[in-house]
């Protein structure tokens, strides 16, 4: 089946804005959420900046019984889901439980929860380790907790492919809706800003060591030297187009195309496969490169990875053939949460006819891109391409467009 699948609700938790309205306003104003790490003392590490979400108090949104059994990423995901369902005007208790499912992505699971329990294990003994450790750390825990909280018993799952996973989850949600499920909650929230998560991210050797928030994350810039990690992401409510129209839902746009590839083994001499993922997404959507009005880039800020992405975009769209942006320079890379947040931003760009800017970046002369820098650009946006890559060679691309 090729039933159009649309987004009817957004729930956003980002370092530069809690909730869709605050995030979008901050993004268009160029407000950064990147700053010194406050969730632990980072002085002993070479990377000391992060995109942290300020002002989130879980106790104000969730029942007390959930707090001892959930990591920060799960608390953020549960609240973002509440906001997305409210935005879509969906009351889960009014629907058949088996007509609703949950498909999320995760990059690292509940790292901070696991770290705290390991500290108890080694300092006090196994009898002090919480029984909730059995699931609170796990990649699938957000899917499980969202399902339980909202009584959703339809097809569900989790995708683990680092930053690409955020798009892979949306694609899996679309498959389930095309197979007959009425509604899927999808997207991703990650949050691993704790010492254990920090050393894991440092091991990848892709973190920026710069201490100036305005100079630390500069994709496609001559000074690109790694990214700033962040926390958060977006949860989307996805539905069959006709079902959404039948209930009079507000429709942000359609998840129109998807493509995914995996890179060859490093050192093999073979070309990276990102370009093929982009072409597959365009083909799946039934659109030509000229139909895309803006590209939301993966924006690794690692020179070799920036070169690969810039070449792929130029090969598909032509030199300066399409506006390109990376508003994640204001949030940091949110791992699995990054791509759903970019999809949300793309849908808002379609809604408002404006492309957010890539802040603080001066385009390197070797890249033939029309990178939107400085200020947001007013434009008629009917279709957008979102790119995401995961550590290890994952490439994914999604086309979103205005619904019918």
Rosetta blueprint (number, residue, H / E / L):
1 X L
2 X L
3 X L
4 X L
5 X E
6 X E
7 X E
8 X E
9 X E
10 X E
11 X E
12 X E
13 X E
14 X E
15 X L
16 X L
17 X E
18 X E
19 X L
20 X H
21 X H
22 X H
23 X H
24 X H
25 X H
26 X H
27 X H
28 X H
29 X L
30 X L
31 X L
32 X L
33 X L
34 X E
35 X E
36 X E
37 X L
38 X L
39 X L
40 X L
41 X L
42 X L
43 X L
44 X L
45 X L
46 X L
47 X L
48 X L
49 X E
50 X E
51 X E
52 X L
53 X L
54 X L
55 X L
56 X L
57 X L
58 X H
59 X H
60 X H
61 X L
62 X L
63 X L
64 X H
65 X H
66 X H
67 X H
68 X L
69 X L
70 X L
71 X L
72 X H
73 X H
74 X H
75 X H
76 X H
77 X H
78 X H
79 X H
80 X H
81 X H
82 X H
83 X H
84 X H
85 X H
86 X H
87 X H
88 X H
89 X L
90 X L
91 X L
92 X H
93 X H
94 X H
95 X L
96 X L
97 X H
98 X H
99 X H
100 X E
101 X E
102 X E
103 X E
104 X E
105 X E
106 X L
107 X L
108 X L
109 X L
110 X L
111 X H
112 X H
113 X H
114 X H
115 X H
116 X H
117 X H
118 X H
119 X H
120 X H
121 X H
122 X H
123 X H
124 X L
125 X L
126 X H
127 X H
128 X H
129 X L
130 X L
131 X L
132 X L
133 X H
134 X H
135 X H
136 X H
137 X L
138 X L
139 X L
140 X L
141 X H
142 X H
143 X H
144 X H
145 X H
146 X H
147 X H
148 X H
149 X H
150 X H
151 X L
152 X L
153 X L
154 X L
155 X L
156 X L
157 X E
158 X E
159 X E
160 X L
161 X L
162 X H
163 X H
164 X H
165 X H
166 X H
167 X H
168 X H
169 X H
170 X H
171 X H
172 X H
173 X H
174 X H
175 X H
176 X H
177 X H
178 X H
179 X L
180 X L
181 X L
182 X L
183 X E
184 X E
185 X E
186 X E
187 X E
188 X E
189 X E
190 X E
191 X L
192 X L
193 X L
194 X L
195 X H
196 X H
197 X H
198 X H
199 X H
200 X H
201 X H
202 X H
203 X H
204 X L
205 X L
206 X L
207 X E
208 X L
209 X L
210 X L
211 X L
212 X L
213 X L
214 X L
215 X L
216 X L
217 X L
218 X L
219 X L
220 X L
221 X E
222 X L
223 X L
224 X L
225 X L
226 X L
227 X E
228 X L
229 X E
230 X E
231 X L
232 X E
233 X E
234 X E
235 X E
236 X E
237 X E
238 X E
239 X E
240 X E
241 X H
242 X H
243 X H
244 X H
245 X H
246 X H
247 X L
248 X L
249 X L
250 X L
251 X L
252 X L
253 X E
254 X E
255 X E
256 X E
257 X E
258 X E
259 X E
260 X E
261 X E
262 X E
263 X L
264 X L
265 X L
266 X L
267 X L
268 X L
269 X L
270 X L
271 X L
272 X L
273 X L
274 X H
275 X H
276 X H
277 X H
278 X H
279 X H
280 X H
281 X H
282 X H
283 X H
284 X H
285 X H
286 X L
287 X L
288 X L
289 X H
290 X H
291 X H
292 X L
293 X L
294 X E
295 X E
296 X E
297 X L
298 X L
299 X L
300 X L
301 X L
302 X L
303 X H
304 X H
305 X H
306 X H
307 X H
308 X H
309 X H
310 X H
311 X H
312 X H
313 X H
314 X H
315 X H
316 X H
317 X H
318 X L
319 X L
320 X L
321 X L
322 X L
323 X E
324 X E
325 X E
326 X L
327 X H
328 X H
329 X H
330 X H
331 X L
332 X L
333 X E
334 X L
335 X L
336 X H
337 X H
338 X H
339 X H
340 X H
341 X H
342 X H
343 X H
344 X H
345 X H
346 X H
347 X H
348 X H
349 X H
350 X H
351 X H
352 X H
353 X L
354 X E
355 X E
356 X L
357 X L
358 X E
359 X L
360 X L
361 X L
362 X L
363 X E
364 X L
365 X L
366 X L
367 X L
368 X L
369 X L
370 X E
371 X E
372 X L
373 X E
374 X L
375 X L
376 X L
377 X E
378 X E
379 X L
380 X L
381 X L
382 X L
383 X E
384 X E
385 X E
386 X E
387 X E
388 X E
389 X E
390 X E
391 X L
392 X L
393 X L
394 X E
395 X E
396 X E
397 X E
398 X E
399 X E
400 X E
401 X E
402 X L
403 X L
404 X L
